[in-house]
Amino acid sequence: SFFVLSYSRDLRRYKAKGWGWALAAGILLPMLAAFILIKPVIAIVAVIYMTAFLFVCTGIFMYTKKLHIFVADKFKPVFQ
C-alpha cells in the first residue's frame, strides 16, 4: 500500500489524470486487508462468489464464441 501511495504522488507530480484513484486505492487496501483479517469468513464467501461469477462469464463467452463460429461456418459460402 505504501507503493501505491508513492505511485499516486508520482502521478500527481507529473500531472497525470486519475492520480486520485491510486491514492484512494492506497488508502482503502490496508483497510480491506485489516477487515479480511478480522472477518475471514466474509473473505471466503467473497472468493466463492467471485469464482462463480467468473465461471458464468466464461460460459457466456464460450457460448457466444461457439455461436459466432457456427454462424461464420454456415454463411461461409455467401461471403466467398
Summary of the structure (lengths in Angstrom):
residues: 80
radius of gyration: 22.0
end to end distance: 55.5
largest distance: 62.5
contacts: 168
relative contact order: 0.07
helix: 89%
strand: 0%
